[in-house]
Amino acid sequence: MLARLPRLAPRSLSRSLSTTCSRRSDALFVHRDTNYNNPKIPFEFDAENKKRADEIIARYPPQYKKAATIPLLDLGQRQNKGWTSISVMNYVAKLLEMPPMRVYEVATFYTMFNREPIGENFVQVCTTTPCMLRGSTEILNTVCKELGVHPGETTKDGKFTVVEVECQGACSNAPMLVVGDDFYEDLTPASTKSILSAFASGQKPKPGPQSGRQTSENSAGLTALTSKPYGPGEFCQPDFQ
């Protein structure tokens, strides 16, 4: 006789579910209305910027005018004291006849759009590899110590916001930082303090290299093309008279 196998208990058709609690996070690209940033706050371009916006939109075929989203958001951010509010986004969406969500996607993807208010002077310190190898950590520490803030913070007087950023495209002049639209390059802790002090007093220091060189020429002097280049016929003679 065959051995009788034990009867198996019927498998339950239901399965257990696990859940986690919902947590608020500043890392999420989610808009939450505040007293300074909500759709009820009006925004529209002033006369000058509206004219510029119309010129920008005219560069694109009518069916592709949504391509003007980035330049119009930048224009709105500049008018809105350096940051892109929900009202700015909604206005750009209306102007370009786009679903607002499409504009939100752009504004939350590109780090050039600040979604919170910033200080009068927006200081962006580059800490990517070329700058880091030439002392950007010391420059960032100098900025934070002088202003009394950490990266991502604004000074109590509202004059400075400091952020740490990736490559600003001035690797030959590292280390460097950007204030507003101006590049300050070949920095040392001393020149960094001088730049911040000038902005703090309402002055605008001269942008560009702070080491004395004009652009991106070798700061140690020429290492190539140190003699006059020869011209046609200078080092060769024709074989016929």
N, C-alpha and C positions, 0 to 999 in steps of 0.2 A: 504493500500500500504506500501511496505517496504521503509524505509528511504534510500535515495541514499547516499552511502558512498563516502567520498571525494576521488578523484583520487590521487594516490601517484606518486610522481615524480620518473621516472626510476632511479634505482641505477646505479651509475657509475661503470664500470668494472675495472677502473684503481684505484690504491691506491698510496698514497703519500709515498715517501721514505725519510728517514732521514739519514744524513751522518755526520760524524765528521772529522775534519781535521787530517791529519797524523802528529804525533809528534815524534820527535827523543827522545829516552830514553836510558840512560845508563843501565837501569834495564833489557833491552831486551838482550837475548843471541844471538846477531847478530854481525857477524864480519864485520868491516868496515876497508878497507885497510888504512894503515898509512905508513909514510916513514920508520918506524921501525918494522912494522908488516904487511907484505904482501907476497903473494905466490912467488914473484920473488926473495926473499931473500933465498939463498941456505942454506940447512941444511941436514946433514947426520951424523950418528954416527962416532966418531973417531974409530981408530982400537981397542982400549980396550973395548969401549962400544959396538961396533959391535960384538965382541966376546961374550960379556955378553948377548947381545940380542939373538944371535944364540943359546946360552945355554938355555935361557928362553923359546924360541920358541920350542926347542927340547923336552921340558917337556910335550907338548900337542900333541895329535894325529893330523896329518896333516889337517884333516877336521875341527878341533876345534882350530886351532892356533890363531883364533881371540880372544880367551880367554886371550892371552898375551897382549891385548890392554893396560890395566892399568899399568902393570909393565914397558912396553916399553915407555908409555907416561911419567911415573915417571923418567925413565932413560934419556929420551930426555929433560925433564925439568931441571934435574940436570946439564946436559951438557950445556944447554942454559941459564946458570946463574940464575936458579931458576924460570923460567916462561915458559909457553907452548905457543909458537907462532903458527900461522897458518901453517908455514912451518914445524914445528915439527909434527903437526897433519897429514899433508899431507904425510910426510915421513913415519910415522908409518903405515898409511893406505896402502901405496905402499908396504911396507915391509911385511905386513900381508895379502896383496891382498884383501883388503876390500874396499867398497865404502867409500870415505872420510867422508860422512855424518854420518856413523856409529861411526867413531872416534870422530867427532865433538860432537855427542850426549853424549859420555862418558866424554869428556873434559869439557863440560859445565854443566854436572850434578854434578860431584864431586868437592867439594870446595878445595880439596887438589891441584888442578891444577890451577895455577895462570895464568890468561890470559893477564896480563899486567906485564911489567918489575917491579921487586922489588929491594929493597936495598940489600946491602951486607949482612946485618943481618936481617933476617925475624923474627920479634917478634910477637908471637901469645899469646894474653892474654885471658885466660879462664874466662868467667863470668857466667857460668852455676850455678845453685842453690847451690851446695855444696861449690863452690869457693866464690860465692856471700855472702853466710852466714858467711864466714870467712874473708871477707874484700877484695874481688877482685875488687870492685869498686874503693877503695882507691889505689890498685895496678895499675889499668888501668889509673887512674888520675895521679899517680906518673910518669908512663912511658910517657904519653902524655906531661906532664909539663916539664919533663927533656929533652925530645927530641924536644919539640916545634912543635908537630904535633897533628892531630886528628886521630882517628881510620880510617884506609883505606888510609892514606897518607904516603909519603916517605920524609925523611929529605932532605934538599937542597943539602947536601954533598953526598947523595946517600948511606949513611952507614946504615940507618935503614928504614924499613917499619914496620908499626904497624897495626895489625888487631885485632878485637875482635872476639873470636871464641867460639863455643860450647864445650862440654866436651872433654877433652884430656885424660881422663882415669886415672887421678891421684887424685881422690877425697879424699883419705885418707891423702894426703899431701897438701891439699888446704890451701891457694891460691897458684896458680902456673902459670907459663908461659913457653913457648917453644921458643927457639932461634935456628933456623935451625932444627937439629934433637935432640937437647939436652933439657931435662926437668930441670927446676929450680923451686924447691918446698919449701913449708913452708915459703913463702915470707913475708917480712915486707917492708914498704916503704924504710927503710934504706938499707936492703939487695938488694932491687930492684935497687936502685940508684947505689950501688956498682957493680952490674952485668952489668948495662948499661955503667958505666964508664970504666970497664975493656974491654968490646967490642969496645968502642969508641977509646981506646988507642991501639987496635990491639991485645989484649990478649984474652984468652979464660978462663973464670972462671970455677971452678970445678962444673959440673952439679950435680943434685940431691938435697936432702934436704939441706936447708940453716940454719937449726936450730940446727944442731949438731947430730941429730939422723941419723942412717945408712940407713934405708929403710923406712918402714911404721910402725915401732913399736910404741907403745903408747908413746907419748912424755912425759907423766906424770909418766911413769914407769909401771911395771906390775900390773895389777889389777886381774889377774887370773893366775893359775899355779904358785903361789908364793912359794909353798913348793915342796919338792921332791915327785914325784908321786910314789905311792906304786906299788910294783911288785907282781908277783904271789906268794901266800903263806905268804905274809908279814903280812896281817891282818886276816888271817884265818888259823886254824890248822886242820889237818886231824883228823877224828874221829876214826882212827885206828892207832895202833902202827906198 
